[in-house]
Amino acid sequence: MIDLIIDKDWLPDSGLSMLLWSAKDKDKRSEYFKDVDAAKARSKELSAEGRDVYFGLGLGPDGQADHHKRFKVSDVKAITALWLDADYGLHDSGKKYPETSDDALALIRQIFLQPSLIVDSGGGFHVYWLLKEPWEFSDDDDKKSAQRLVSAWQNMIQSIWRKAGFTIDSTKDLARVLRVPGTMNYKYGKEVQVFSKSEYKYDPSDFEQFINTADEAQIDTVEIPQINVDMPLTIEEVAVYNRKFLVLMDEDPEFRKTFYKRRKNLTDDSLSGYDASLARRAVDAGFSDNEIVHLLISFRILHGGLEKVKRNDYLQNTIRFARESAGKKEQTVDTSHNITRLNLEIDRFQSQIANGEINDIDEAHDILAMLKRELLDTASSKFAVDLLEVKKYPFDPDPEFEIITDRGPIYLGKIENVLDFKLFKRKIAGVVGVVIPPVQAKEWDKFAQAILHATVEVGSMPIGATDAGSAREWVGNYFSMHKKPAAGVHESVTRGSYHMKRDGTFVIPKDKFMEWLRLNNIKDADRLIYRKMKRAGFEMLRSSYSPDKGQSYLSYQGFKISEQQRKTCLRYTRRGEDNVDGEADREGGKGIRPEQRDGDELHESGGGGAGVSGDEHTTKHDRHAPRALLPDAGLPDDCGDEDEGL
């Protein structure tokens, strides 16, 4: 019965098409139609095959070829209705939905405009307000207007559910898909069918008169990021607030103890726990949302952590939970249960994003960020500090972690300091001077997972933050300072500049390079320097040379650098500002005099000998035959790191 929602006479001439999206296990398929009757027939065929079938509320351009992708928001060119997805009776979701279909219908009847169509989806109701004419977007501004209208309409409806103590899912994106009436909902084994319909149809302007007149003010109208601590209340409103506050302080001893942070029976004794308790009591006392915000700001001014209550999402969640608990006796918070629920919800949401089950990726990431924020707020009750952010530094080879708290940053270091409770406890105590209460190992796994779920990877870091980065920075600085290669191996080894091989690679003498590092205040032990050079991909070779013909051969060690590695290191050091390619032509293979080249490649371990001619020695006549490259020859004695395999 898609023709009740999408005008079958209008669609063929619109230049647009509608989407059918079906799923069975992991097999997902998109099909596009310009004929609504054909789409209806196809939806029944797909349902008969055991597939759950959905249609796109947003119409998109013709010519879609990819049958594994759905319309994105950027593809949507028109809508024919406003909509709502109202679930009921779901007990395993961690959210509070209406218990029965009658409870959900009672809330739907409170919406100010009569629905055109209500569809029983098998697990809830899909509600439609049909437009008199399809809203075809003339430009991006027109589409933004439609998105604002859909979002504001659902915000108003969410306030109705919230006042009743229930949750309703957000389905605001224009590329939303809902189940096709007349097909099967295989999740619940029920048919999706029309529950009721009316003749009402609307213009977009019909909705606007109700959007800003909901009985309950929208929490997200409070502009927190720029907040002054004397706001969000006007001077007149502050006077009203003060009267309410003084009465509550006088008549409710528990409120007074909470405000002064003297509660002894509060399970969650973090600042977030106190915020939640204050908000619950303020809701019961008839405080408005803005008055609750003012209360929480006043509390944080007294006890610290003011930055947290300048976050819009934190205030939204705190007040929403308080209103959901309105009139109920304050109970201890089952932090462990909430952590488990949020971990599972984030896992499920990330899986849906990865599998392409969510259309609006931007909105999906916003929701995911909100869940992570809620996860940190919940976990804070166990950590004796308020967690504001978890950072992950993708160091090579082991990432490291840092948590930002209301008492300052705490650098955790490697992953074991997150996974091991004792190590984590030691880090917290060392910085903030507070000992976290004991947590059993199995219980701690949930909190460690919460930290990892809430992690934000830091994309940029200093060049030398990793072992390989440090080595590349050294080599880049070395080549920047040593503009020209040595005339030969002897000059390279004695004076410290690099020399060049016939194959175009460079060799930096090890001893002189180590001296140069010390002169440049690099205090790393020799073994660490070898390790870092190895991790950057620089080979160490052992070789021998003769200062002059007829003289005995001397051995030396050096780091072998390819032309590409040299360019990379210069870019590391100079951040790509120099013309590295041009410099390579001037100082590299093309500009090197023959006497500056290394004529003894065959004496180098791994030298290969291809193309060697003239007076150069060969392994046939030279007792200094090639030796194996490290690690076969082992590291120098002072390295002490044979197991690294350099």
C-alpha positions in Angstrom: 0.0 0.0 0.0 2.8 2.3 -0.8 0.5 4.3 -3.1 -1.2 5.7 0.1 2.1 7.5 0.8 3.7 8.1 -2.6 1.4 9.5 -5.3 1.6 6.9 -8.2 0.3 9.4 -10.7 2.9 12.1 -9.8 6.0 9.9 -9.7 6.4 8.8 -13.3 6.6 12.4 -14.6 8.7 13.7 -11.7 12.1 12.6 -13.0 12.6 10.8 -9.6 12.4 7.2 -8.4 11.5 5.5 -5.2 13.6 2.9 -3.3 12.8 -0.6 -2.2 15.3 -2.0 0.2 15.2 -5.6 1.4 17.2 -7.7 3.8 17.6 -11.3 4.7 20.3 -12.2 7.1 23.4 -10.3 5.7 22.0 -10.2 2.2 20.8 -6.6 1.5 19.5 -5.3 -1.8 18.3 -2.0 -3.2 15.9 -1.7 -6.1 14.6 1.5 -7.7 11.2 2.1 -9.3 9.3 4.9 -11.2 6.1 2.9 -11.1 4.5 2.6 -7.6 2.3 -0.4 -8.7 5.4 -2.2 -9.9 7.1 -1.5 -6.5 4.1 -2.8 -4.6 4.1 -6.0 -6.6 7.8 -6.4 -6.2 7.6 -5.8 -2.4 5.2 -8.8 -2.1 7.6 -11.0 -4.1 10.5 -10.1 -1.9 8.4 -10.6 1.3 7.4 -14.1 0.0 11.1 -14.9 -0.3 11.5 -14.3 3.5 12.9 -10.8 3.2 12.1 -7.8 5.3 11.1 -5.1 2.9 11.4 -1.3 3.4 10.8 1.8 1.3 12.5 5.1 1.2 10.6 8.1 2.5 12.9 10.3 0.4 12.7 10.1 -3.4 15.9 10.3 -5.4 17.2 10.6 -9.0 16.6 8.1 -11.7 19.4 5.9 -13.0 20.6 4.4 -9.7 22.8 1.4 -10.7 24.3 0.1 -7.4 21.9 -2.4 -6.0 23.8 -2.7 -2.7 23.4 1.0 -1.7 20.5 3.0 -0.7 19.8 6.7 -1.2 21.9 9.0 0.9 20.6 12.3 2.3 22.5 14.0 -0.4 20.5 12.0 -3.0 17.1 12.9 -1.7 15.2 15.4 -4.0 11.7 15.2 -2.6 9.4 14.0 0.3 5.7 13.3 0.3 5.0 13.1 4.1 6.3 13.7 7.6 6.6 10.6 9.7 7.2 9.0 13.1 8.4 5.6 14.3 6.7 4.9 17.7 7.8 1.5 19.3 6.2 -0.1 22.3 6.7 -3.2 24.4 10.5 -3.5 23.9 12.0 -4.6 27.2 15.5 -5.7 26.2 16.6 -2.5 24.5 17.8 -0.6 27.6 15.3 2.2 26.8 11.9 2.8 28.3 9.1 2.4 25.7 5.3 2.4 26.3 4.3 -1.0 27.5 1.3 -1.7 25.1 -0.1 -0.6 21.8 -2.9 1.2 23.7 -0.3 3.2 25.6 1.5 4.2 22.4 -1.8 5.2 20.7 -2.7 7.3 23.7 0.5 9.3 23.2 -0.1 9.5 19.4 -3.5 11.1 20.1 -1.8 13.9 22.0 -0.1 15.1 18.8 -1.7 18.3 17.7 -2.3 17.3 14.1 -4.4 14.2 13.1 -2.3 11.6 11.3 -3.2 10.7 7.7 -2.1 7.1 8.2 -1.1 4.8 11.0 0.7 1.6 10.1 1.1 -1.3 12.6 4.7 -2.4 11.9 4.6 -5.5 14.1 6.7 -3.9 16.9 5.3 -0.4 16.9 3.4 2.2 14.8 4.6 4.1 11.8 2.7 7.4 11.7 2.4 9.6 8.5 1.2 13.1 7.9 0.8 13.2 4.1 1.4 16.4 2.2 -1.1 17.8 -0.2 1.6 17.9 -2.8 5.1 16.3 -2.9 7.7 18.7 -1.6 10.2 18.7 -4.4 13.4 20.6 -3.4 14.3 23.4 -5.7 17.8 23.8 -4.1 19.9 22.9 -1.1 18.3 25.6 1.0 14.9 24.1 0.2 16.1 20.7 1.4 17.6 22.2 4.6 14.2 23.8 5.3 12.5 20.4 4.9 15.1 18.8 7.2 14.6 21.5 9.8 10.8 21.0 9.7 11.0 17.2 10.0 13.5 17.5 12.9 11.5 20.2 14.7 8.3 18.2 14.4 9.9 15.1 15.9 11.5 17.2 18.6 8.0 18.4 19.6 6.7 14.9 19.6 9.6 13.6 21.7 8.7 16.2 24.4 5.3 14.6 24.6 6.8 11.1 25.1 9.4 12.5 27.5 6.8 14.2 29.7 5.1 10.8 30.0 8.4 9.2 31.0 9.0 7.3 27.7 11.5 7.2 24.9 10.8 7.5 21.2 13.5 6.8 18.6 14.8 9.6 16.4 14.0 9.0 12.7 14.7 12.6 11.4 16.9 11.9 8.4 15.4 12.5 5.0 16.8 9.2 3.7 14.9 7.1 6.3 13.4 3.8 5.3 10.3 2.2 6.9 8.6 -1.1 6.4 6.3 -1.6 3.5 2.6 -2.1 4.4 1.4 -5.5 3.2 4.7 -7.3 3.8 5.9 -9.5 6.7 8.0 -8.3 9.7 10.0 -11.4 10.1 11.7 -10.2 13.3 8.4 -10.5 15.1 6.5 -12.8 12.7 3.8 -10.3 12.1 2.3 -8.7 9.0 2.8 -5.0 8.5 -0.7 -3.6 8.0 -2.6 -0.3 7.9 -4.1 0.3 11.3 -6.1 3.5 10.5 -6.3 6.1 7.8 -8.0 9.5 7.3 -8.5 12.0 4.6 -6.3 14.6 6.3 -3.5 16.1 4.2 -1.3 19.1 5.0 0.9 21.9 3.8 4.3 22.3 5.3 3.2 25.6 6.9 0.5 23.7 8.9 3.2 22.2 11.1 5.1 25.3 11.9 2.5 26.8 14.2 2.9 23.9 16.6 6.7 23.4 16.6 7.6 26.1 19.2 4.5 25.7 21.4 5.1 22.4 23.1 4.2 22.5 26.8 7.7 21.5 27.8 10.6 23.8 26.6 13.1 22.0 24.4 16.3 21.3 26.3 18.4 21.9 23.2 17.3 25.6 23.1 19.7 26.3 26.0 22.8 27.7 24.5 25.4 26.2 26.7 28.8 26.6 24.8 28.8 30.4 25.2 27.1 30.4 28.6 27.9 33.0 31.2 27.5 31.6 34.7 24.8 34.2 35.4 22.7 32.8 32.6 20.6 31.1 31.0 18.1 33.0 33.3 17.2 36.6 33.0 17.4 38.8 36.0 13.7 38.4 36.6 13.9 34.6 36.2 16.8 34.5 38.7 14.6 36.0 41.3 12.0 33.3 40.8 14.7 30.6 40.8 16.1 31.9 44.1 12.8 31.7 45.8 12.3 28.1 44.6 15.9 27.2 45.6 15.7 28.6 49.1 12.4 26.8 49.8 13.9 23.5 48.6 17.0 24.0 50.7 14.8 24.6 53.7 12.3 21.8 53.2 14.4 19.0 51.7 17.4 18.1 53.9 18.6 15.6 51.2 18.6 18.3 48.6 20.7 20.6 50.9 23.2 17.8 51.6 23.4 17.0 47.9 24.0 20.7 47.0 26.8 20.9 49.6 28.2 17.5 48.5 27.7 15.9 51.9 25.6 12.9 51.0 26.6 9.6 52.6 24.0 7.4 50.9 24.7 8.3 47.3 26.1 5.3 45.4 27.5 7.4 42.6 29.5 10.0 44.5 31.2 11.6 41.4 30.2 15.1 40.5 28.1 13.7 37.7 26.2 11.6 40.2 25.5 14.7 42.3 24.3 16.5 39.1 21.9 13.7 38.5 20.5 13.7 42.0 20.1 17.5 42.1 18.3 17.4 38.7 15.9 14.7 39.9 14.9 16.6 43.0 14.6 19.8 41.0 12.3 18.2 38.5 10.0 17.0 41.4 10.1 20.5 42.8 8.8 22.0 39.5 12.0 23.6 38.2 12.1 24.4 34.5 14.9 23.1 32.3 16.7 26.5 32.4 16.4 26.6 36.2 17.9 23.1 36.4 20.8 24.3 34.2 21.3 27.3 36.5 21.2 25.0 39.6 23.9 22.7 38.1 26.1 25.6 37.2 25.8 26.9 40.7 26.8 23.5 42.1 29.8 23.2 39.8 31.0 26.7 40.7 31.0 25.6 44.3 32.7 22.2 43.7 34.6 22.4 40.4 34.4 20.9 37.0 32.5 23.9 35.5 33.5 22.9 31.9 31.3 19.8 32.0 28.1 21.8 32.5 28.9 24.0 29.5 28.3 20.9 27.3 24.9 20.9 25.7 24.7 17.1 25.4 25.6 16.5 29.0 22.9 18.8 30.2 20.4 17.2 27.8 21.1 13.7 29.1 21.1 14.7 32.8 17.7 16.6 32.5 16.2 13.9 30.3 17.0 11.1 32.8 15.7 13.4 35.6 12.4 13.9 33.8 12.1 10.2 33.1 12.5 9.5 36.8 10.0 12.3 37.8 7.9 11.4 40.9 9.9 8.2 41.6 11.9 7.5 44.7 15.6 8.1 44.1 17.3 4.8 43.7 20.9 3.7 43.6 22.3 3.7 40.1 23.3 0.3 38.8 26.4 1.6 37.1 27.6 -1.9 36.0 24.3 -2.6 34.2 24.3 0.8 32.5 27.9 0.2 31.3 27.0 -3.2 29.9 23.9 -1.7 28.1 25.9 1.2 26.6 28.8 -1.1 25.5 26.3 -3.4 23.7 24.4 -0.4 22.2 27.6 1.0 20.8 28.7 -2.4 19.4 25.3 -2.8 17.7 25.4 0.8 16.3 28.9 0.4 15.0 28.0 -2.9 13.3 25.0 -1.2 11.7 27.2 1.6 10.3 29.8 -0.9 9.0 27.1 -3.0 7.3 25.5 0.0 5.6 22.2 -0.3 7.5 22.1 3.4 8.4 21.5 6.0 5.7 22.5 9.3 7.3 26.1 8.7 8.3 26.5 12.2 9.8 23.5 11.7 12.1 24.8 8.2 12.9 28.1 9.6 14.1 26.4 12.3 16.1 24.3 9.6 17.9 27.5 7.4 18.4 29.3 10.4 19.9 26.3 11.0 22.3 26.4 7.3 23.4 30.2 7.5 24.0 29.6 10.7 26.0 26.9 9.0 28.1 29.3 6.0 28.5 32.0 8.2 30.0 29.5 10.0 32.2 28.3 6.7 33.6 31.8 5.3 34.0 32.9 8.4 36.0 31.1 7.1 39.0 33.7 4.4 39.5 36.8 6.5 38.8 36.5 9.2 41.5 37.0 11.8 38.7 34.8 13.0 35.9 36.0 11.7 32.5 35.8 14.3 29.8 37.6 12.6 27.0 39.8 9.6 26.2 42.6 10.1 23.6 44.5 7.4 21.7 47.9 8.2 20.2 48.6 5.7 17.4 52.3 5.3 18.2 54.3 2.7 16.3 54.1 -0.1 17.2 52.0 0.3 20.4 49.3 2.9 20.8 49.2 4.9 24.0 46.2 6.4 25.9 45.4 9.6 27.8 42.3 10.5 29.7 41.2 14.1 30.2 39.4 14.6 33.5 37.9 17.5 35.5 41.1 17.4 37.5 43.5 17.6 34.5 45.0 15.1 32.0 46.2 11.6 33.1 48.6 9.9 30.8 47.9 6.2 31.0 50.5 5.0 28.5 50.2 1.6 26.9 47.1 -0.6 26.6 48.1 -2.7 29.6 47.5 0.3 31.9 43.9 0.3 30.6 43.2 -3.4 30.8 44.8 -4.0 34.2 42.8 -2.5 37.1 45.7 -2.2 39.5 47.9 -0.3 36.9 44.9 2.0 36.1 44.2 2.6 39.8 47.9 3.5 40.3 47.8 6.0 37.4 44.7 7.7 38.8 46.0 7.8 42.4 49.4 9.2 41.2 47.9 12.2 39.5 44.8 13.1 41.5 45.6 11.5 44.8 42.4 9.5 45.0 42.3 5.7 45.4 39.6 4.0 43.3 37.5 1.4 45.3 38.3 -2.2 44.4 36.7 -3.7 41.3 36.7 -7.4 40.4 38.6 -8.5 37.3 35.5 -9.6 35.4 33.7 -6.4 36.3 36.7 -4.3 35.3 36.6 -5.7 31.8 33.3 -3.8 31.2 34.9 -0.5 32.3 38.1 -1.1 30.3 35.8 -1.8 27.2 34.0 1.5 28.0 37.2 3.4 27.9 38.2 1.8 24.6 34.7 2.5 23.2 34.9 6.1 24.2 38.4 6.6 22.7 39.1 9.3 20.2 42.1 8.7 18.0 44.4 11.7 17.8 45.3 12.1 14.2 48.3 14.4 14.4 51.4 14.1 16.6 55.0 15.4 16.6 57.2 13.9 13.9 59.4 12.3 16.5 56.6 10.8 18.5 57.3 7.2 17.2 60.5 5.3 16.9 60.4 5.3 13.1 59.5 9.0 13.1 62.5 9.9 15.3 64.9 8.0 13.0 63.5 9.7 9.9 63.8 13.1 11.6 67.4 12.4 12.4 68.2 11.3 8.9 66.3 14.2 7.4 68.3 16.7 9.5 71.5 14.9 8.7 71.0 15.2 4.9 69.9 18.9 5.4 73.2 19.7 7.1 75.4 17.6 4.8 74.6 19.1 1.5 77.2 17.2 -0.6 78.5 13.6 -0.5 82.0 12.8 0.3 84.5 12.2 -2.5 84.9 8.6 -1.5 84.5 6.1 1.2 87.7 7.1 3.1 86.6 10.8 3.2 83.1 9.7 4.3 84.3 7.6 7.2 86.9 10.1 8.4 84.9 13.3 7.9 81.4 12.1 8.5 79.6 13.0 5.3 77.7 10.3 3.4 78.9 8.6 0.3 77.0 7.3 -2.7 76.9 3.9 -4.3 76.6 3.1 -8.0 73.0 1.9 -7.5 72.0 5.3 -6.3 71.7 4.5 -2.6 73.5 6.4 0.1 75.6 5.2 3.1 75.9 7.2 6.3 79.0 6.0 8.3 77.7 4.7 11.6 80.4 6.0 14.0 80.3 9.5 12.6 76.5 9.5 12.6 76.4 8.5 16.3 78.9 11.3 17.0 76.7 13.7 15.1 73.6 12.7 17.1 75.4 13.3 20.4 76.5 16.7 19.2 72.8 17.4 18.5 71.8 16.5 22.0 70.3 13.1 21.2 70.8 11.2 24.5 69.3 7.8 23.5 71.3 4.7 24.2 73.1 3.1 21.3 70.7 0.1 21.4 67.7 2.4 21.1 69.2 4.3 18.2 69.8 1.0 16.3 66.2 0.0 17.1 64.7 3.2 15.8 66.8 3.1 12.6 65.7 -0.4 12.0 62.0 0.4 12.6 62.3 3.2 10.0 63.6 0.6 7.5 67.2 1.6 7.4 69.6 -1.3 6.8 73.0 -1.5 8.5 75.8 -2.9 6.4 79.3 -4.0 7.1 81.8 -3.2 4.4 85.5 -2.6 3.8 87.5 -0.2 1.7 91.1 0.6 0.7 92.2 4.2 1.3 94.5 3.9 -1.7 95.4 1.2 -4.2 97.7 -1.3 -2.7 96.9 -0.4 0.9 95.3 -2.9 3.2 91.5 -2.9 3.6 89.7 -1.3 6.5 86.3 -2.3 7.7 83.4 0.1 8.6 79.7 0.1 9.3 77.1 2.3 7.9 73.4 2.9 7.5 72.1 2.3 3.9 69.5 4.9 2.8 67.6 4.6 -0.5 66.9 7.7 -2.6 63.2 7.4 -1.8 63.9 7.1 1.9 66.1 10.2 1.7 63.3 12.2 0.1 60.8 11.0 2.7 63.1 12.0 5.5 63.7 15.5 4.1 59.9 15.9 3.8 59.5 14.7 7.4 62.0 17.4 8.5 61.0 20.2 6.2 57.3 19.4 6.1 57.4 19.2 2.3 58.4 22.8 1.8 61.6 22.2 -0.1 62.0 20.9 -3.6 63.4 17.6 -2.6 63.3 16.2 -6.1 65.3 19.0 -7.5 67.8 18.8 -4.7 68.2 15.0 -5.4 69.1 15.8 -9.0 71.7 18.3 -7.8 73.2 16.4 -5.0 72.2 12.8 -5.7 73.0 10.5 -8.6 73.0 12.9 -11.5 75.3 15.5 -9.9 78.0 13.2 -8.4 81.5 13.1 -9.8 82.9 9.7 -10.6 85.5 10.0 -7.8 82.7 10.6 -5.3 81.0 7.3 -6.0 81.8 4.2 -4.0 83.9 1.9 -6.2 83.9 -0.9 -3.6 80.3 -2.2 -3.7 81.5 -5.8 -3.8 83.1 -5.4 -0.4 79.8 -4.4 1.1 77.6 -7.0 2.7 74.7 -7.6 0.2 76.4 -5.4 -2.4 75.5 -7.8 -5.2 78.1 -6.7 -7.7 75.9 -6.3 -10.7 77.4 -4.1 -13.3 80.8 -3.5 -11.6 83.7 -3.0 -13.9 87.1 -1.2 -14.2 89.5 -1.4 -11.4 87.0 -2.6 -8.9 87.7 -5.7 -7.0 85.7 -8.9 -7.4 85.0 -11.7 -4.9 87.1 -14.0 -7.0 90.3 -12.2 -6.4 89.6 -10.4 -3.1 90.0 -12.1 0.3 87.5 -9.6 1.6 84.5 -11.5 0.2 81.0 -10.0 1.0 79.8 -10.6 4.5 76.2 -11.2 5.4 73.9 -8.3 6.2 72.8 -7.9 9.8 71.1 -9.7 11.5 73.1 -12.7 10.2 76.3 -11.1 11.3 74.7 -9.9 14.6 74.6 -6.4 16.0 77.7 -4.6 17.2 78.8 -5.5 20.7 77.6 -2.3 22.2 74.1 -2.6 20.9 73.0 -5.3 23.2 69.8 -5.9 21.2 70.5 -9.0 19.1 67.0 -10.1 19.2 65.8 -7.1 17.2 67.2 -8.7 14.0 68.6 -5.4 12.6 
